[in-house]
Amino acid sequence: MDSVGKSIHGAKYECLLFDMDDTLYPMSTGLNLACRKNIEGFMLQHLHMEGAEVPRLCLELYKEYGTTMAGLKALGYEFDNDEFHAYVHGRLPYEVLKPDPALRNLLLSLPQKRKIIFTNADKAHTAQVLSRLGLEDCFEGIICFETLNPPLEPVADCNDVLDHGDTVLAGGASQANATGLSLTDGRSFSSKSRVLCKPSLEAIKAAIRTANIDPNKTIFFDDSVRNIASGKAAGLHTVIVGSSTLVPGADHALRSIHNIKEALPEIWEGEGGQIVQVIQPSAVATVILA
Ligand SMILES: [Mg+2]
């Protein structure tokens, strides 16, 4: 164990931060498109928006604000966050996501203990996707919608634990304070008017604080060009996923997350070029058996 500690100490990267949707699985699954269709349905049925305008607005708000939901709130629409998530994710064809043992082995072989999901999605969707991919126990924690946008009323399960042991990192009132959001009566900020999510720089800085990570020693994987640009502005090392060419703010480009080892062998290396992975087999075997 001592040798493992010495090898990781001084390594270039101490933490890996992963977006989930369209990063840990390809956009070609169609889940993204199905999700957008459901959001359009919500805009039509619950917000009674003009039908011809909905598809264009849905996409524009997604691009501008990171999620269509954040854009709708910014435009002044008021609706219950949980109701929205239940409508949009409740009928998704999750069966298109299959277990990915190759990615699972890749993630488990990483020498960094700190591997964290950073997604704009809600907790239920995140748990469903990770479970379908067979990756539910590959991460130390999850920063999701609820982390950065805690309910108005304080709840007991802010440090909630998902079924498979992944911890949803707590944001809460102290997080809202840290991000400079206004608090009233000591409560969290109102989620009715504002959603904190990528690509806002504020959201990325909040995630860095919540996870208590050093951005200079953290590498951030995301399929969104805007998220990558904000990640770079926050001081993270960045990898655009799903693209074979660099985009502004990206340090690396990966066609698929499965290419991580070929494209970024330094993640497996400690300072001085020592390969950390060679002293990991017992740890990996333990995890697989568990
Ligand atoms: Mg994504």
Boltz pocket constraint, residues with backbone or C-beta under 6 A from the ligand:
constraints:
  - pocket:
      binder: B
      contacts: [[A, 19], [A, 20], [A, 21], [A, 22], [A, 23], [A, 222], [A, 223], [A, 224]]
      max_distance: 6.0
